[in-house]
């Protein structure tokens, strides 16, 4: 498994990332446009549907869900109390039900929800097949599960960094996990921030539950729990995985910044036709701040080299 594809490592990774996740990380990688395009596959067509958002984090995806579903019908599950605390403060999520929990062992009855949504969570699951089998179990017959996650990068450098950090499944793996869990009518669409060019960046994949009961796939073996006690050896592994895996994850931020700068100049000086707001992800104030800081640092660095 990847270095942060473990529950305790993911818990502590988000303990610190949650501080600036909404403002300085999420806007680069998971935009409102991407969220809205992905949620179309969830078929959130009736306000009284019962929906569970698994790996709900700071509630960004949930905010898209409650545009169409009554908040009192939405349950949010995440293992990180730090991420969840931020979601609870959002005014548009008042009325949602929040529960600390495990995506691979959901504390809900079988055949309970009409819709299951999970965005940006599967990459941290030690056993993705087990988590998708749980999605199947908690849905009612005819219910729809939507999974949104990253795809293996095409370029070799991105792939190396990704495989150090967390799970970046292939499209084939997503489809197989859904099919083996028992889902039918499987659909997909690709999603990406608009600074990504010519690459399958992320996928939204959905499936329907054809009959009541648990998933037909057999889930054996010991389930990893975030609260499992650490042996000395496991403690050493935990420290190594958290530090190196987190560094690998943060390397994606300058890659996104460079992609945004490239897009900025391309749109203004080389675009063949005018782009509409629907075609693009508008810069957030936080993104502009980060870009200005980095450009200023680059200018100061060049000035120092020239004058020294």
C-alpha positions in Angstrom: 0.0 0.0 0.0 1.0 3.6 -0.5 2.5 5.5 2.4 -0.7 7.4 3.5 -3.1 4.6 2.4 -3.5 3.7 6.1 -6.1 5.0 8.5 -3.9 6.3 11.3 -1.5 7.9 8.8 -4.5 9.6 7.0 -5.9 10.7 10.4 -2.8 12.6 11.3 -2.2 13.8 7.7 -5.6 15.6 7.9 -5.0 16.7 11.5 -2.6 19.3 10.0 -3.9 19.6 6.5 -7.4 20.5 7.8 -6.0 23.9 9.0 -5.7 25.2 5.5 -7.4 22.6 3.3 -10.5 24.6 2.3 -8.6 27.8 1.4 -5.2 26.7 0.1 -5.4 23.1 -1.1 -8.9 22.2 -2.3 -9.3 25.2 -4.7 -6.4 23.8 -6.8 -7.6 20.2 -7.1 -11.4 19.9 -6.5 -13.4 22.8 -7.9 -17.1 23.6 -7.8 -17.4 22.9 -11.5 -15.8 19.4 -11.0 -18.1 18.7 -8.1 -21.3 19.7 -9.9 -20.4 17.7 -13.0 -19.6 14.6 -10.8 -22.8 14.9 -8.7 -24.9 14.6 -11.9 -24.2 10.8 -11.8 -25.7 10.5 -8.3 -29.2 11.3 -9.6 -30.0 13.7 -6.8 -33.4 14.4 -8.4 -35.7 14.4 -5.3 -35.2 16.5 -2.2 -36.4 13.8 0.2 -33.8 11.2 -0.9 -31.7 9.9 2.0 -28.1 10.5 1.2 -24.8 9.5 2.9 -21.6 11.4 2.1 -18.7 9.1 3.1 -15.3 10.7 3.7 -17.2 14.0 3.8 -14.2 16.0 5.2 -14.8 19.7 5.5 -18.1 19.4 3.7 -17.2 20.7 0.3 -18.9 17.9 -1.6 -21.8 17.9 0.9 -22.4 21.6 0.0 -23.1 20.4 -3.5 -25.4 17.7 -2.3 -27.5 20.0 -0.1 -28.2 22.3 -3.1 -30.6 19.5 -4.2 -31.3 17.5 -1.0 -32.8 18.6 2.3 -30.0 18.8 4.9 -32.0 16.7 7.4 -31.8 13.8 4.9 -28.0 14.0 4.6 -25.6 12.0 6.7 -21.9 12.9 6.8 -19.3 10.3 7.8 -15.5 10.9 8.2 -12.8 9.5 10.5 -11.2 13.0 11.0 -12.8 15.1 13.8 -10.7 18.0 12.6 -12.1 18.0 9.1 -15.6 17.4 10.5 -15.4 20.3 12.9 -14.9 22.6 10.0 -17.8 21.1 8.1 -20.1 21.6 11.1 -19.4 25.4 11.1 -20.7 25.9 7.6 -24.1 27.5 7.6 -25.5 25.6 4.6 -24.8 22.3 6.3 -26.8 23.0 9.5 -29.3 20.2 9.8 -27.0 17.5 8.4 -26.2 14.5 10.6 -22.5 14.1 11.4 -20.9 10.9 12.5 -17.3 9.9 13.0 -16.9 6.6 11.3 -15.0 4.2 9.0 -15.8 4.0 5.3 -14.9 0.3 5.4 -17.2 -0.4 8.3 -20.2 1.9 8.2 -22.4 2.1 11.3 -25.7 2.1 9.4 -28.3 -0.6 8.7 -28.4 -2.6 5.5 -30.7 -1.2 2.8 -30.9 2.2 4.5 -30.0 5.0 2.0 -31.2 6.1 -1.4 -27.9 7.5 -2.5 -24.2 7.0 -1.5 -21.6 9.6 -2.4 -17.9 9.6 -1.7 -15.4 12.1 -3.1 -11.6 12.2 -2.5 -11.7 9.4 0.1 -11.0 6.1 -1.6 -7.4 7.0 -2.1 -6.8 6.6 1.6 -8.7 3.3 2.1 -6.5 0.2 2.8 -9.1 -2.0 1.2 -11.1 -0.2 -1.5 -13.1 -3.3 -2.4 -14.3 -3.5 1.2 -15.4 0.1 1.2 -17.3 -0.2 -2.0 -19.0 -3.4 -0.7 -20.1 -1.3 2.3 -21.5 1.3 -0.1 -23.6 -1.5 -1.7 -24.8 -2.8 1.7 -26.1 0.5 3.1 -28.0 1.3 -0.1 -31.7 0.4 -0.7 -32.5 -1.7 -3.8 -32.5 0.7 -6.7 -30.2 3.1 -4.9 -27.2 4.7 -6.6 -23.6 4.9 -5.4 -21.2 7.6 -6.7 -17.5 7.4 -6.2 -15.2 10.3 -7.1 -11.4 9.8 -7.0 -8.1 10.3 -8.7 -6.7 8.4 -11.6 -3.1 7.2 -12.0 -1.1 10.2 -13.5 0.1 9.8 -17.1 3.4 11.5 -16.7 6.2 9.5 -14.9 7.1 12.2 -12.3 3.5 12.6 -11.2 3.1 8.8 -11.1 6.2 8.4 -8.9 5.0 11.1 -6.4 1.4 9.8 -6.4 2.5 6.2 -5.7 4.5 7.4 -2.7 1.6 9.4 -1.3 -1.7 7.5 -1.6 -3.8 5.3 -3.9 -4.3 6.5 -7.4 -6.4 3.6 -8.9 -6.7 2.9 -12.6 -10.0 3.2 -14.4 -10.1 -0.6 -14.7 -9.8 -1.0 -11.0 -12.7 1.3 -10.2 -14.9 -0.5 -12.6 -13.9 -3.9 -11.3 -14.5 -2.9 -7.7 -18.0 -1.7 -8.5 -18.8 -4.8 -10.6 -17.5 -7.3 -8.0 -19.4 -5.5 -5.3 -22.6 -6.3 -7.2 -23.4 -2.9 -8.8 -25.1 -2.8 -12.2 -25.7 0.0 -14.7 -22.2 1.4 -14.1 -21.5 4.8 -15.5 -18.5 7.1 -15.5 -17.3 10.5 -16.5 -13.8 12.1 -16.3 -13.3 15.3 -14.2 -10.3 17.6 -13.9 -9.4 21.2 -12.9 -9.0 23.3 -16.1 -5.2 23.7 -15.5 -4.8 20.0 -16.3 -4.3 19.4 -20.0 -4.5 16.2 -22.0 -4.6 13.9 -19.0 -7.3 11.8 -17.3 -7.0 13.4 -13.9 -10.0 12.0 -12.0 -13.1 9.9 -12.4 -16.7 9.9 -11.2 -18.2 6.4 -11.4 -21.6 5.3 -10.3 -23.6 2.1 -10.1 -27.1 0.9 -9.1 -27.9 -1.7 -6.4 -30.1 -4.3 -8.1 -31.4 -6.3 -5.0 -31.6 -6.0 -1.2 -29.0 -7.2 1.2 -25.3 -7.2 1.6 -22.8 -7.2 -1.3 -22.3 -10.7 -2.9 -18.5 -10.3 -2.5 -17.0 -12.0 0.5 -15.0 -9.7 2.8 -12.6 -11.7 5.0 -9.6 -10.7 7.0 -8.8 -8.3 9.8 -10.1 -4.8 9.3 -7.6 -2.0 10.0 -9.0 0.5 12.5 -7.6 4.1 13.0 -7.5 3.5 16.7 -5.4 0.3 16.6 -2.5 0.5 19.0 0.9 0.8 17.6 3.7 -1.7 18.3 7.3 -0.3 18.3 7.8 -1.5 14.7 4.4 -0.2 13.6 5.2 3.2 15.3 8.4 3.5 13.3 6.6 2.7 10.0 3.9 5.1 10.9 6.4 8.0 11.4 8.2 7.2 8.2 5.0 6.9 6.2 3.4 10.1 7.5 6.5 12.3 7.0 7.5 11.0 3.5 3.9 10.5 2.3 2.9 14.0 3.4 5.9 15.5 1.7 5.0 13.7 -1.5 1.4 15.0 -1.2 2.5 18.6 -0.7 4.7 18.3 -3.9 1.4 18.3 -5.9 0.8 21.9 -4.8 3.6 23.5 -6.7 2.7 21.3 -9.7 -0.9 22.8 -9.5 0.5 26.3 -9.1 2.7 25.9 -12.2 -0.3 24.5 -14.1 -2.5 27.5 -13.1 0.2 30.0 -14.2 0.5 28.2 -17.5 -3.2 28.3 -17.9 -3.4 32.0 -16.9 -1.0 33.2 -19.6 -2.4 30.8 -22.2 -5.9 32.0 -21.7 -4.9 35.7 -22.0 -2.4 35.6 -24.8 -2.9 32.4 -26.8 -6.6 31.5 -26.5 -8.2 31.1 -30.0 -11.7 32.0 -28.6 -13.1 33.6 -25.6 -13.8 31.2 -22.7 -17.1 31.5 -20.8 -17.3 31.2 -17.0 -18.8 27.7 -17.4 -15.7 26.6 -19.2 -13.3 27.6 -16.6 -12.6 27.4 -12.8 -12.3 31.0 -11.6 -9.4 31.9 -9.4 -10.2 32.1 -5.7 -8.7 34.9 -3.6 -6.5 32.3 -1.9 -5.1 31.0 -5.2 -4.3 34.5 -6.3 -2.5 35.1 -3.0 -0.4 32.0 -3.4 0.4 32.8 -7.0 1.4 36.4 -6.1 3.6 35.1 -3.2 5.4 32.6 -5.5 5.8 35.2 -8.3 7.3 37.7 -5.8 9.7 35.1 -4.5 10.8 34.2 -8.0 11.4 37.9 -8.9 13.3 38.5 -5.6 15.4 35.3 -6.3 16.2 36.4 -9.8 17.1 39.9 -8.7 19.4 38.5 -6.0 21.2 36.3 -8.6 21.5 39.2 -11.1 22.8 41.8 -8.6 25.1 39.5 -6.6 
